[in-house]
Amino acid sequence: MTNVEVINFGDCLLRSGGAEAIAKAISSNQYLKELILSYNEIRKDAAILVAEAVEGKEHLKKLDLNGNQLGEEGIEELSGTLEAFDMVDVLGSLSDDEGDDIDDEEDEEGEGEEEEEEEGEAVDDPELQVRGTAITPTRENQSPLKVSYTAQEFLDSPSADRLLGLGKERAQLLVKELGTGLYSLDDADCAASSLMKVASIVTDDTAVKSAAFQCADAILTRSLQSEESQPTLIANGLLVHMGLLKSEEKVQPISDLQGPLILLQHIFQQVYFPRSLAQLFIAFLTRSRQK
């Protein structure tokens, strides 16, 4: 993103993970004029990272973070961060901020705990006291619930639980499953489709991201061993599955770009694709949001 002037990912379900990925990607861009990340469920910490990433960008005229989940404290910190850079004037309105859901939930939980404490107060009147026994299972009697899945189950219906449920050998299991049949990782479209299934479940959760990165690395390493699966073909397939490029075949594009953005950031930090392909992705992403 070193030469992009306008980045518009408004109402794109980036969430905090996607915002953090963009913040890292624009850090070296000195030509950026507009950055629009409105209505993306971005929380305070990620918004602050975005603000820090635009420091020193003399051409920046607009930073739109409206309609996210900063909360009053987050809005104050965001404004203070930009004011420290003498850039608070580029910040757009935050009138549609949805508030910090975490703070709201904690407040509700705190109220609930107070009510429970009030209900649990001891009564001194002997006539009103009730004594009884409760059966509490000991640790020896408790059997831990261990859920495991197969690679095929994950591919049929991707979820974070199913990916983690594959265990430590998840990457090898996925590659093995995708290596069978006519539609294998020797095919670039299969590789792209598989990567999007992994990307679709990526969140800010460290364990999920680590598992997804592990699987993506294994998929790309195996697929690029085939002469029929070249980096450009895989990149085209990813663009199709992200809804940024049309295809003759009917493909249901992914609706939430948070996961793909996080995974793509990891992929392009590796040696799988040349830098020119990274610029290709940025061009398509920017153009699609300007339409």
N, C-alpha and C positions, 0 to 999 in steps of 0.2 A: 504493500500500500504506500510506496514511497512517493508516487507522483499523482495520486488521486486527489481531486479537489473537492468533490462532493460525495459523501457517504450517507446514504439514506436507508436505514433499516427500521424505520418507524413501523410499529404494529406488526412485528415480525417474530414475536415469541422468542426473542434471544435469551431472555432471563439473565441472571448474573453471570453465568459461565460464558455465554456468548459475548456479553459486554466486556468481560475481562480479556477474552481472546482478541477483540477488536482494539482494546486499549494497548495491548502489547504490539499489535500489528501496525498501529499508526505512530508509534513512538518516534520513528525516524523520518516521518513525513513532514516536510516543511512547507508544503504547498496546500495543505488542507484549508478549505474555506468554510465548509459546512459539515457538521456531524449531527445527524438526526437519529436518536435512539429512543424515541418516545413510545410509550405504551408497550413496554417489553417485560414488565414484572421484574425490573432491575432493583436490587436492594442497595442499601446505603454504601456498603464497603466497595461494591463493584462500581458504583457511581463515582466514588472518590478516586478510584484507580483511573477512570476515564478522565476526570478533571486533571489529575496529575499528568496524564499522558499528553494533554494539549498544552502543557506549559511551554512557553517560548514560541508558540506557533503564531507568527506575526500576521499571517494572512487569514486566520480564523475569524469569521464574522458571526457565526451562529453555532451554538451548542444547545440542542433540544433534548432534554431529559424529562419532559413533562409526562404525566400519566404513569409513572412508575411507583415503586413502593419504598420511598425514602423515609417517610415519617418526618415529623417536625425537627427532630434532632439531626436527621440526615440532611434535610434542606439547609439547616444552619451550617453544618460542617462543609457541605458542598459549596455554599456561597462563600464561606470563609476561606476555603482552599483556593478558589478562583480569585478572590480578593487579594490574597497573598501574592498571586502572580500578576496582579493588576489586570485581570481578564474577566472580572465579574460582569462587565457589560455585554459579553457575548452570550451569557446564559439566558435562555428564553424563559417564558413563564412556567411556573410549577404549580399552577392553580388546580390542575387535575390530578395531583399526586394522590395515590390510593392509600397512603399511610403504611406504616410498618406492621404487617400482619403478625410478626413474631412478638412485638411488644403488646399488641392487643390480646394475643393468646395467653401471654404470661400474666397479663392483668386479670383475665378471666379465670385462669388457673389459681391465681392468688386469692381471688374472691371466693372460689370454690373451697380452697383449703381453710379459709377463715370460717366459712359456714360449717365445714366438717368439724372444726375444732369446737365451735359453739355447740353443735349437736352432741359432741362427745364429752362434754363436761360432766363430772361426777355429781350425783345427787346424794345429799347427806341423809335425807329422810329414809329410814329403814323400810318403811312400808312401800316405798316407790322403787326400791332397788331390786334388780333382777340379776341373779347369778346364773351362769351357764358355762358350758365348755365348747370350744371350737376345735375342729380337727384341722390341723395344719400339716400338710405333707412334708416329710423330712426330705433332705437332699438325696438320701439314698433311694427314696421311693419315686423321685422325679426322673423321668426319662426325657432327655433333650430331644426336641423335634428337629430332625435332620432331613432337609428337603434336597433332593438331587434331581437333576434333569438330564436329558440326552441332548446332544447337539442338534438333532433333528427337531426336537421340541422347541428349542430356542429359535431356530431358523423359521419354523412355522408360525411362531407367535413370540417375537422378541420382547424381553423384559429384563430389567436389571436383576431381579431375583433369579431368573432362569440362567442368565450369564454367570452370575456368581455361583449358582447351584451346579455348574459344570465342574467346579473344583479347580485345583491348581493346574490340571492338564487341559484347561478349557481351550487354549489356542490349538494344541495338537488335535484335540477332538473335533474342533470345527474344521480344521484343514483336512482331516481324514474324511469327515462327512462330505465335504465339498469336493473331495477328490474322486468320488464315485459317480457313476452314471455319465450320460452324455453332457450334462450341464455341469461342468467342473471348473476349477480355477484356471484351467488352460484357456478359458474363454474370458475376455476382458469384461464383458457385461455381467458375467457371474461374479467376478471380483468386485465390480462396482456395486452390484446389488447387495452382496454380502457385507461390504463395508457400510452401506447405508443402514442395513439392519442393525449392525453394531452401533453405528452413530446414533440411531434413533433412541437408544436407551441411555446415552451419556448424560450425566448430570454433574452437579458440583461435587458430588460425593467422591471422596478420594479413592475408595475401594473400587467403585464402579468405573471411574476414569482409568485407573491402573489396569483393570481387567480388560476394558475396551481397547486401550492402547496396545496391550499385549496381543490381543486377537487381531487387531488391524495390522500390526507388524508381521504377524505370521501369515496372514492372508496375502499381503502384498509381496512378501518374500517368496512365497510359493508361486503366486500368479506370475510374477515377473521372470520366473525361470522359463516360462513358455515363450516361444517365438511369436505365437499368435496373440499374446497378451502384452502389448506395449504400453508404456506410461501414458502416451497420448490417448490411446483407446480407453484406458481405464478412466482418465480424466474426463473424457467426453461422456462416459457412462455416469460418472458422478454428477456432472452437470445436468444430465437428463433426469436422474432420480431426485435431484434437488429442485426440479421444475424450472431450471434456467436455460434449458436447451430442448428444443422439440425433437421428437423421435418418430420414425415411421411406425414403430410398435407402440401399443398402448401401455404406458407406464404411469402408475399412480405416484405422483411426486410426494415427498415427505412434507408434512405441513409445519413442523416445528424445526427451525434452523439452529436452535441452540446446540444440540448434540453434534450435527455435522460441522459447525464452525469450530467447536472445541477439538473434534477429531482431526479436521483438516489442518488446524494449527500444529498439532503434533506431527501429522504426516509430512508437512512441508518443512519441518525442522529436521527431518531425516534425509536420507539420500535417495529416496525412491523416485522423486520427480525433479526435473531441472527447474531452475528458478523461473524460466519463461512460462511454465505451466501455472505457477503461483500467480503471476501477473494476469494470466488468462482468467483464472477464477475471480480475481478482484474485479476485472473488467466486466464480467458477466453479472456478478453480484451487484455492482454499482449501477449498471445499466438497467437491470431488472427492477430496482427500487425507484428509478427515475421515471419509469413508464407510468 
